[in-house]
Amino acid sequence: MSHSESIPETEPTELVAGASWEWKRTDLTTDFPASEWTLTYYYLLETGTTNFSIEADADGEYFSVDVLPATTANYTPGKYQWQAFATKDSEKFLIDRGCLDVLQDFSSDTTDPRTHNQKMFDLLKTVVEGKATRDIMKTEINGKKVERMSWAEVMEAYTHFKNLAKNECLMASNTENPNAAAEVRMIRHTFGNPE
């Protein structure tokens, strides 16, 4: 299979910042031929005001997207909502929308990729294993320093963040599994979960 044959004909749900982004839309030729219309994607980060846009290229009568790594490297990793608009003169139509996870490029970005829940689980694991440093013991969880927590409170917090971190990993490893959501249960607890 050639590279051109492997290009998806729909918008990807996961892409890596700093890598090439490619897809095409061949299903719009009847109502929105690329020779007459412009197709633009608008992305908005769910946890902030970060946004960017991508204008598709005309490839005959259909649209293709090809964004260089140097450009995508500037996109902040995270979960985005997107909308795609077709425009011509004064006309503008929303033709599609969806979600995109922009992933961290481990080959060039060494920022800690762990979520808050994963970090808290790792921190509490060192406490349970008796390997906690002084700084870790002074960390606050739900407004209370670890060093002032009872062993029961430490174990309760440890189990709480362990379950949350496990569920995040389960969801991440089953992004294409329609039954994945059913395997994850909501965990309600008094401990904070800012993410």
N, C-alpha and C positions, 0 to 999 in steps of 0.2 A: 504494500500500500504506500502510495506517495504521500508526501507531507500535505499537499493540497487536498487529498482525499480524506485526510484525518482531521481537517478543520471542522469543528462542530457547526451545525446549522441552527443553533440556538444559543442564547446567552449562557455562559458557564456560571455555576453557582459558587465556584471557588477558583481564585487566581492568586498568583504569587507576586507581590511587589518586587520589582527588579527583574522580572521575567517577561518574555514576549506574551502579549495578549492577542489572541486571534479568534474570530468567529465570523459567521456570515448569516444573512437572512435572505433566503431564496423564495420565501413564501409570500412576499409582499409585492411581487411584480405586477399583479393584476390591478390592485387598488393604489399602490404607491411605487410605481416604477422608479428606479434610481436615476434614470435619465431626466426625470421631471421633479423629483422630490429630494429633500435633504433629510437624513435621519440622524438625530442627535440623542445621545444618552446622557442623563444627568444623575449623578450619584451623590448621596448625602449620608455621612457617617451617623449611625444611630445614636452614638454616645457623645456627639458634639456637633460643631458647626462646620466641620471639614467637608468640603465638597469639590468635585471636579466634573468635567464633561468630556465626552468623546464623540467626535463627529465621524460617522461611517463614510467610507469611500464608495463611489459608484463603480461597480464591476459589471458592465453591461447593464442589464435591467435589474440586477439585485444588488444588495448592500454587503460590503465586507468591512470588517474592523481589523486593523493591524496596528497595535500600539507597541512602540519600541521599549526595550528594557530601561533605557535611560530616562524615559518618561514615567513608566510605572514605578520606578524606584522612588519617585517623589510622592507616591500615594501612601497615606497612613494605613497600616494594617488595622483591620477591624471589620465589623459588620455594617454593610451599607444597604440602603434602600435605593432602588433606581427606577427611573421612568424613561421611556423612549418616545420621542415626539417626531412625527413626520411634518415637515413644513414646506410650503410652496407659496411664494408671494405673501398674501395676508392670511393664508389658511394654516392652521396648526391643529394636529390631531395626536392625542395620546394613543399609541398603538400597542404598547406593552409596558409591563412593570414587573419588578421582582426584587430578589435579594441577592447580595454578593458578599462572600467572605473573602477579604483581601488578607492573604497569609504573609507572615514574615519570611523573608529570604534568609535562611540560616547560613548561606555561603558568604553573605556580606554584612548581615545585621546580627550582632551578638547580644542584643537586648534580651533580658530574661523573658522568655515567651510564656511563662506560667501565669495562670489566672490568679486572682486573689485567693480563691478557695484552695488551689494547689499550693500556694505559698504558705497559707495558714496551716494546712495539713503537714507540710514538710517541717514547719517550725515546731508544731506540737509533737511531731514524731521524735524530734531531738530531745524534747522534754521527757517524753515517755521512756525513751531509751537511756536517759541520764547523760546525754551529751550536749545539753544546752549551754550556751555561753552566757555571760553576764548580760550582754545586750538583748539576747533572746528572752531572758527571764524578766526583763524590764518592758517587754512588748505588752501593749494593752489589747485585750480582747473584750469587746463590749464594755469598754470603760474601766476594766479592771486589769492590773498588771498580772502577768503570769505568775510571778513570784508570790503574789498574795492569794492565788487561787488554791482551793483545796484539791486534793488528789481526785476526788469525785468530779469536781468542776473541770479539771484538766482532761480527764477521760471522756467526759460528756462533750467537751469542745472538740477533742481529738476525733471522736466517732462522728460528730456532726460534719466537720470539714472533710473527713475521709470519705463520707458518703457523697457529699457534694462534688468533690474532686473526681470520684469514681464515675458519677453520672455524667460529668462533663466529658470525660474520656470516652465513655460509652457513646454519647451523642456524636462526638467528633469522629469516631471510628465507624459510625453507621449513618453517615450523612446521606448515603444513597439507598439506605434500607428503610422502606416505608413503615416497617414495624418497630423501628428504633424508639420512637417516641413512646410507644406503649410499654417499653421495657424500663422506662425511667419514671420514677415516682417523685412527686413534689415533696420536699422535706421542709416542713415548717418548724422553726426553732427560734429561740430568743436571741441567739447570737447573730451579729450583724453580717450582712452579705451585700456589700456595696456594688458588686458587679452583676 
